[in-house]
């Protein structure tokens, strides 16, 4: 079988050809060129890594990625309620101690409300009595026992913490109110002029109602189907206590406001404790965390 030998050339025999521009892949990879040779993705689809979403650095280089959840601003946002309450309490206390214009306006408002027939005397007395310890403490005690019974049955150490924390929150009320009363020694309204003591700021009745009913609400709120109605009822109850105290001439309006600002701090601490134990995050019917 005869084979025709193929001519074999060398590199020196090649004819020099000038490079020509062709509309192929090499040209399509040029920056900004449309078509399948796009530098990010050849098929024109969405890039696998969102480079366009990245923030550039100071000199145009690749910078940091977008902010992720759980930024450091969350703790400051969580501290806003107690900080605002204590700030308002400081302003009111300063006005009471310095006999400022806010105290004068408060006393004029208190005298006007105390003599107003808009709220009947019997109703005002009933509303004011809701701030008594003999009324508010049994309500909190019932809520504590209601949440303490599952802890006894499950014998979980974390189940004991919410009712115990609620009881300690209520015990902190006299420790906060009594020293402030003794320090300011504010005289009471004209109806209380014959009293044997002075020291009506802040109101102990308003603080007792706010903390006792608030702690009970925080304990029972996860088990309630209509939580918004429960919170609205709590707000209306405390507003009624305030109206009753001022209408009956037992306290000035700023006495009640100062008590609310002071009560917000232990209630916030209780809410944090319940959130750490998972009580505030549990919906009705869902079992709580184990031991």
Secondary structure, 3 states (H helix, E strand, C coil): CCCCCCCCCCHHHCCCCCCCCCCCHHHHCCCCCCCCCCCCCCCCCCCCCCHHHCCECCCCCECCCCCCCCCCHHHHHHCHHHHHHHHHHHHHHHHHHCCCHHHHHHHHHHHHHHCCCCCCHHHHHHHHHCCCHHHHHHHHHHHHHHHHHHHHHHCCHHHHHHHHHHHHHHHHHHHHHHHHHHHHCCCCCHHHCCCCCCCCCCCHHHHHHHHHHHHHHHHHHHHCCCHHHHHHHHHHHHHHHHHHHHHCCCCCHHHHHHHHHHHHHHHHHHHHHHHHHCCCCCCCCCCCCCC
